[in-house]
Amino acid sequence: MAGFLADMSPIGVSILSEIQYPVGTEIEVHFGVHDNDPSGKLQMRAVVRHCGKGKMGVQFVNVEPSQRDHWWKIMRSDF
């Protein structure tokens, strides 16, 4: 699914996308901070918590400690 981040938080994100999934659907979210730098890439599982009008709110699930650390770096722009 292609989309753009609208909001970020420690537990999830809001995604702007034409593709919408029903609430409760588990998806995989891919982040690419720097396309030419693999250290900026991250994949996380998430569950759709709300959806409508081209925007979805998803909550991360089954987050590994290394993923959590990487996500914090992305949120703080430590790349």
NORDA-V241817 format. One record per residue. N is the residue number from 1. SS is DSSP state (helix for helix, strand for strand, loop for the rest). PHI is phi in degrees with one decimal (999 if undefined). OMEGA is omega in whole degrees, 0 to 359 (none if undefined). Layout:
# NORDA-V241817
n | ss | phi | omega
N | SS | PHI | OMEGA
N | SS | PHI | OMEGA
This chain:
# NORDA-V241817
n | ss | phi | omega
1 | loop | 999 | 176
2 | loop | -95.7 | 179
3 | loop | -171.4 | 180
4 | strand | -126.5 | 177
5 | strand | -73.0 | 176
6 | strand | -98.9 | 180
7 | strand | -145.5 | 177
8 | strand | -128.1 | 174
9 | strand | -143.5 | 179
10 | loop | -62.5 | 184
11 | loop | -109.8 | 180
12 | strand | 177.4 | 182
13 | strand | -143.0 | 167
14 | strand | -105.8 | 184
15 | strand | -120.2 | 173
16 | strand | -89.4 | 183
17 | loop | -159.1 | 174
18 | loop | -75.2 | 178
19 | loop | -85.5 | 181
20 | loop | -121.2 | 178
21 | loop | -117.6 | 178
22 | loop | -64.0 | 175
23 | loop | -55.9 | 181
24 | loop | 96.8 | 179
25 | loop | -70.7 | 176
26 | strand | -92.5 | 181
27 | strand | -128.5 | 174
28 | strand | -112.1 | 181
29 | strand | -102.7 | 180
30 | strand | -111.2 | 177
31 | strand | -114.6 | 176
32 | strand | -131.6 | 183
33 | loop | -65.3 | 177
34 | loop | -128.3 | 183
35 | loop | -57.9 | 183
36 | loop | -92.4 | 182
37 | loop | -127.7 | 182
38 | helix | -59.6 | 181
39 | helix | -68.2 | 179
40 | helix | -89.4 | 183
41 | strand | -91.1 | 181
42 | strand | -153.6 | 174
43 | strand | -124.7 | 179
44 | strand | -141.4 | 175
45 | strand | -80.9 | 180
46 | strand | -149.7 | 176
47 | strand | -114.1 | 177
48 | strand | -69.0 | 181
49 | strand | -103.5 | 172
50 | strand | -152.9 | 186
51 | strand | -154.4 | 175
52 | strand | 166.3 | 176
53 | loop | 53.0 | 176
54 | loop | 77.2 | 182
55 | strand | -137.3 | 177
56 | strand | -123.1 | 171
57 | strand | -104.8 | 181
58 | strand | -125.1 | 178
59 | strand | -112.3 | 179
60 | strand | -66.4 | 178
61 | loop | -133.0 | 177
62 | loop | 50.4 | 183
63 | loop | -81.5 | 176
64 | loop | -77.1 | 178
65 | helix | -54.5 | 180
66 | helix | -66.4 | 177
67 | helix | -66.2 | 180
68 | helix | -60.3 | 178
69 | helix | -61.8 | 180
70 | helix | -63.9 | 179
71 | helix | -60.6 | 178
72 | helix | -61.1 | 177
73 | helix | -62.5 | 179
74 | helix | -63.4 | 181
75 | helix | -62.8 | 180
76 | helix | -89.0 | 182
77 | loop | 59.4 | 180
78 | loop | -88.3 | 179
79 | loop | -111.4 | none
